[in-house]
Amino acid sequence: MSRSLKGPTDHVVVVGAGLAGLSAALHLLGAGRRVTVVERDAGPGGRAGRIERAGYRIDTGPTVLTMPEVADEAFAAVGASMNDRIDLMPLHPAYRASFADGATLDVHTDADAMEAEVERFAGPAEAAGYHRLRQWLTELYRAERHRFLDADFDSARQLLGPDLVRLAVLGGFGCWESAVARHLRDERLRRVFTFQALYAGVPPTRALAAYAVIAYMDTVAGVYFPRGGMHALPRAMAEAAEEAGAVLHYGRPVTSLERLGDRITAVITDEGRIPCDAVVLTPELPAAYRLLGRTPRRPVRLRHAPSAVVLHAGCDRTWPQLAHHTLSFGHAWRRTFDELTRTGELMSDPSLLITRPTATDPALAPPGRHLHYILAPCPHTGLGPGPADWHDLGPRYRDGLLRELELRGLDGIAASIEEECLVTPADWTAQGHAAGTPFSAAHSMAQTGPFRPRNLVRGTTNAVLAGCGTTPGVGVPPVLLSGKLAAARLTGVTSGTRAGRTTASRGIRTPGSPQGARP
């Protein structure tokens, strides 16, 4: 059990109305606290924002939603239900993988459908290997979910115990790539269950096998999409928080924190002073540390995950080979990770994520039009091209991506674009993201669990951090959990419950699964 902070916490100011801040706000409200949320942007969302251009409704942040029960825990904290506010649609397939040799594989979360697809793709031996891999991923998730993912650590000693032994027996401290290779011989299949290492910011050949739990989230638990786009989630969370009594101020950047000794007594914005008993800070770590006036010392310098170039393209046509999410792999694999994490070069043979949200929700574009989101990983600015370099490099890289997509079968894509928005590491830097990456600190061994930047900062007794830079880490479910953990530091309440209602008791209802769908 991690310690909760001492002293009064009656009125908590949450800085930032992104997913972490809104999760913290809902859990705090459920524990009876008075909550004020202060956000610099004109509305909620943070990274999960929204741009509207000529009828195209563009999500600016994450496009993959897994483990929706974690989000529902936040709603349940105030007696609400996500199902009553969001039309959550399961994606079938979760992904389509397209390989350089012309082969394609639909990634199904239903076990029987995926075994059949793997057998079609690579034969019965690989289908049997997938069955064993699925079992291992499920056991890994069960071992980690509540003891490691949904947990704070005050010291490494808290890791010790039977859960750590179980994780070790499962091979969680081995290599992710090797763990998957024990079950699958086909190199293309192994990519489908290891590409998620990029979320962790570490090549699969160096990533802990424990992080294969991300592959469980994607390929076993299921991938979902909210009608109205991913921005519908923070919008609904903000509405639930307001209905539960929170006060939300938009367009009010925080300029400083007022202190009395080791306690924060007020949050200062350009419009005035907001007194508080405690504060939850969700900005990027460097910004949060600047506000606190304290940067924790680390024995090893913080390493950041790769960044990404994203092209949002509103087109007058689409291509039938594109699913909602399509992974377009190049020939190279290990070299690609070397370029992204070691040499700092742009991918010479890129692997790309192409998302077509209008495949599931046509209302995100004007009638007869289609929205495409093309994500190309790239080195962060501390390793690769700097922010200034991207001002000239960005347009050239955009043109190169479109030429590559033409070669991969998306003929005429450049000419089909009506509206577009190009985002590069220069833009991430301008938004305040350290090292020009929206994926924050990498999940190396030295930056995992109790070794990741903590959500408490020495010298301040009533401030807690939340967001992808602190525990548990990067991704929509971990960020939502970080808000829950931050609230628990202030309240001592560790579950999102109110009036006996819990996510576990209700389940997550989605179309086609009336009995609820949860791992």
N, C-alpha and C positions, 0 to 999 in steps of 0.2 A: 504494500500500500504506500503510495507516494504521499508526501505531506501536503496539506493544504495551508494556505497563508493565514497568518494571524491578524487580528484586528478587524475593525468594521468593514463590511462589504455591502452595505445596504444599497448604495447607489453606485453602479458600475458604468463607466464610459467605455464603449467599444470604439476603437479607432479603425475604421474601414468597414464597408458594407459589402465585402466580397463573401465568398462561401464560408471562409473561416470565421469572419466576424459575425455573420448572420447565424451560423451554427452556435457560436458562443452566446450570442444574444438570446436565442431561443432556450438554450439550456439554463442560462441564468434566470430568465423569466420564469421557467418552470420550477426553479428552486426558490422563487419568491423575491428575487431581487428587482430593484428598479433599474431600468436600463436606458441609456441614451447612446445612440449610434451616430457617429460623425464620419461623413464620407466626403472626400474631395471632389468626386465626380458628380454629375448631375442626377445620377440615379444609382440603384444598387447593381451589384454584379462583380466589380473589380475586374479580375482577369476574364471572368465570364460575362463580358459586356456585349453590347449590341450596336451595330452601325446600320442605318437605313439609308439606302441610295436607290432612287428611281424605282421604288417598289421591291427592291431586294432587301431582305432582313438578314443581316450577316452576323453570326456569332463570332466574336473576336477572340474567344478563348478555347477551352477544351471542347472537343466534339464527341468524346467517348464517355458515356455514363455507365458505370458498373456499380454493383452493390447498392441498389437504391434503398435498401433497408437502413443504411447508415443515414441517408438524408431523412428518411421517415422518422428515425429516432429524434431528430431535432424538432420536427413538427409535433411528435407525440409528447415532447416535453411540455408543451403548452396545451395539450388536449386536442390537438388538431391531427389531421391525416393528410399525407401527401396525395393520396388517391382522390381526395375531394377537391384538390386544387390543380393537379397536373394530370394530363392524359399521357401516361407513360406507355410507349410502344416498344415491345421487344423487337430486336432486329434479327431477321432470318434471311440470309446468314448474318452472323455477327461481323464477319469480314469476308472478302474475296481476296485470295492471294493470287497474284499474277507473276509468273516467273519469266526469266529472260529466255528460256527455251521454248516459250509459247504455252506451257502448261498452266492450268488454273486449278485452284482448289477452293471450294466454299467451306468456310469454317463454321460448323454448326455447334451449338451448345447442347443439343440433344445428343445423348451418347450413341444411340442406335444410328441416327442419321449421320453422325460424324464417322463412326466406324465404317459405315457403308461408303462414305465419300473417300476415306483414306484407302480402303480396299480398291476402289475404282482408280484412284490416283497412283497407288504404289504397291498394291498387292496385299494378300491376306496376312503375311507376316508382319507388315507394318501396321495393319489394322489391329492385330493382337498387341503390338507394341504400344499403339495409341491407348488401348484399353488399360494397360498397365500404367502408362503415364498419367492417365486421367485419375486413376485410383491414388497414385502417389501425390498428385497435385491436391486432391481433396484432403488427404491426410495432412499434408503440409499446411493447408489453410486452417484445418481444425486445430492444429497444434499452435498456430500463430495468432489466430483471430483475437482472442481476448487477452492473452498473456503478453503478446508482443506488439501487435498492431494497435490495439485499443488500450495502451498502457503508457504511463509516465515512468521515468526512472530518475531517481535522485543520485544513484551511484551504480556502478557496474555490478556491485554485489547483489543487487536486486534481480539480476539475471539468473543467479544460481538457484537451482531447484529441479524438480522432476520434469518441468516443462522444457527446460534447457536440454536435459538429457534426451527427452523424446525428440526434440528438434535435431539434436546431433545424430540420433539413431536413424532418423529419416534422411540424413545426409545434408541437412540445411547449411552446414558450414563448409561444404565442398564447393565445387564450381558449377554454376548454372548450366553451362554448355555441356559439361560432362554428365551431369545428372540426366539431362534430356537425351543425350546420346546413348545412355544405357538402355533406353527404350526404343529409340528410333534410329535406324541406319541411314535413311534417306536424308541427305543434307538439306533439301528443300523443305521437308517437313520440320526439321529441327529449327529452321528459321521462324516458322509460324509460332513456335513455342519459346523462342528466345529473343525475338526482336524487341519485346517489351523491356529488355535490359536498357534500351535507350531511354526509357522513362526514368530509370534509376541513374542514368548518366555514366554507366560503366559498361565496357564490352562484355558480352556473355561469357567470354573465356576468362574474365577476371571477376565477374559478379558472383556474390554469394548465392548458392542455390536457394537459400531462404527467400530470395526475391522472386523466385519462380511463382510465388503466390500471386504475383501480378498476372501471370499467364492463366492461373486459375480464375481470376476475376473476369478475364476477357473470354476465355474459351470454354469454361465450365459453368460459371455462375450466370453468365449472360450479359449482353450489351443492350442498352436501351436508348431511346431517344424521346425527349418530351415534345409533344405537339407544341408548335410555336418556337422550337429551337431550344438550345441549352440555356439560353438566357431566361427561359421560363422558370427554371429552378430558383435562382436567386430572387427573381421578382416575386414568386410565390412565398419564399421564405421571409422576405421583407414585409409582405402583406400580413403574414401570420404573426410576425413580431409586433407590428403596429396594432393589430387587433388584440394582442395580449398585453398591450400597455406600453410598449417601447416608444420612445421618441426618436425619430430619425431625422437628421439634418443632412441635406445634400448640398453639394457645392461649397463646402466649408473645410478647406484644408487645415490640418492642425499645424500650428507654427512652433509650439513649444509646450512643455509640461511645467506646471508650477510645483515646487517641492518644499517640503518642510522636513528637514533631516533626511531620513531614508524613505519617506512616504510621498507619493504623488497626491497633491491636494486639489489640483484643478487641471483641466485640459484647456489650452489657449488656442483659439482659432482667430482668423482675421475679423470675425464678427463679435468676439468677446470671450469671456471666461466661463467655463462650465465646471463648477465644483464637483468633486467626486470622492468616494471612499476607496475606489480601486479602479484600475484601468486594464483593458485588454488591448494589446497593440498587434495589429495584423499587417502593417506595411512590411516591405522587404527588410531583411535583417539590418543592413547598413542604416536605413532610415530610422528604424526602431531604436537602434543603438545611439544614433545622434540625438533623438528626442530624450532618451534616458541619460545621455551624457556619460555613458559607460559602454565599453566594448570588451566583452569577456576575452581573456587570454586563452589561446589554444597552443598546445605544444607543436602542432603542425598547421600550416596555413590552410584555410578553408579552400577546398577544390570545388569547382562549379561544373554542372552538367553542360553538355552541348546545348547550343541555341537552335534556332530554326528560322528559315525564311518561309513565309506563308503568303501565297497568292490567293486572294478571294476573287473569283471570277464569275460574274453573272453573264450567262451565255444564251444565245438564241436557239441552241440545240444541246443535246447530250449524246452519250454513246452507250449502247445497250450492254456493253461488257462491264460497265461500272455498276457495282453494288452501292449500298449506302456508304460503306467503307471499303476501299480497295487498297491493298498493299501491293505496290508495284516494285518488285525486286529487280535490281540489276544483276549482272553476272558476279560482281565482286561482293564479298561479305566481310571477311576479316580485314581486308584492306580498307574498307569503308569505315570500320570502327577505329582503325589506326589513324585515319585522316581526321576523324571527328574528335578523338580524345588524346592523340599523341603528337601528330605532326602539325595539326592546325590547318590542314589544307581543305579546300572545298571538295566534296565528293567527286571523284573522277568518274565513277559509274554509279549514279545515285539510286538509292532505294527511297521510295516516296510513299506518303499516305495521301490518297485522294478521297475526299469525302464529298458525297453528293446528297446533302440533306433533303433536297426536293424529291429524292426517290421515295422518301417516307412522308414528307409533309410538303406537297406542292405549293401550299399557301405562302411559303417563304420567298417566293419569286412571283413576278407578274404572270398572268396567264400565258401558257405556252413557253415560258422561259425556265431556265435551270440554273441552280447555284452550285458551284464547285469550289472546293477548298483544297488547295494543293500545299502540302507541308513537306519541305525539304530540310532535314537536319543539317546543321552546319556548326563549325567550332564556335565556342564562345569568344568574346572579344579579347579575353586575356591570353588566348592561345592562337586564334586566327586573325583575320582582318579586323581592324579596330572600327569604332563607330564612324569616324570620318571617312574611312575607306568605303564603307557601304553606301555612301551617298552617290558615288559614281558606279560602284560595283553592282548595286541592287538592280537597276534597270537592265544591265547586261546579263546578270544572272537570271532574271525573269525571262528574258528572251531565250536563253539557253535551256531553261526548264521547258518552255513551250515547244522548242525544237525537239527535245528529248521525248516529250509526250506524243508529238506527231509520229516519231519513229516507233513508239510503242502502241500505235493503233488509234490514237485520238486525232484522227485526221481533221484538219480545219479548225483546231481549237483556237489558235491565235486569232483567226478571222472571225470567230463566233463571239468573241468577248464584247459585251455592250457596256458593262460597268465592272470596275476592278479596284482592288485595294491591295497594295503590296506592303508587307510588313517585314522588316529586316532587323538584325541586331542593333542597328542605329535607333530604330523606333523603340525596341525594348529598353535600350539604355535611356532614351528620353523619358520613358515612363517610370524610370527609377529602378529597373531591374539590374542587380549586380552582375557584372561581366557580360551584360547584354543578353542574358538568357532568361526566359520566363520559367525555366525548370529548376532554378535555384541551385542549392548545394547538391553535389552528386552523392549517391548512396554507396560510397566505398565503405570498407570495413571500419575505417577510422571515423566515419560520419554516419554510423548506423546505431539505432537504439540509444543507449546511454552516452554514446560518443558523438551523437548529433548535437548541434547547438540546442541547448536546453530552453525550455519555455520560461525559466526563471533567470533573472540577471542579478548577480551578486551586488549588494549595495542598495537595492530597491525592494521594499518589503510588501508592496501592494500592486505590483505590475506583473502581468503575465503576457507572454508572446503566443501568437497563433499564426498559422499559415504554413506554406510548404517549406520554408527554411528551417523550421523547428520540427519537433516530434509530432506525428510519426514520419512525415515526409511529403513527397510529391504525388500528385494525382487527386482526383476529385474525392474518393472515399477518405484517403489520409488527411486531406485538408479539412474536410468536415469533422473528422475525428479530432483534429488539432483544436478546433473550436470547442468541442465537447470537453477535451482534456483541460483546456484553459479555464473553462467554467468550473470544472471540478476542483481545480487548484484554489478557487475562491470560495467555493461552497461546501466542498467535501462530498457532494452528491455526484456519483459516478454513472448513473443510468438516466436515460432520457425518458422519465415516466411522470405521469400525473394522474391522479385519481384512478390508479390501478391499470391504466392503459399503457401497453407497451407494444413496440414493433413486433417482438417475438410472438405476442399473443394474437396479433391481428393479421400478420403476414402482409406482403405487398401484392395487391391485386393488379394484374395486368391483363390486357386482352388475351383471351385464349387460355388463361390460367385462373379460373374462378376460385380454386382452393388456395390461391396464394402461391407465389414463387419466391423462394428464398433458399440459399445454400443449405 
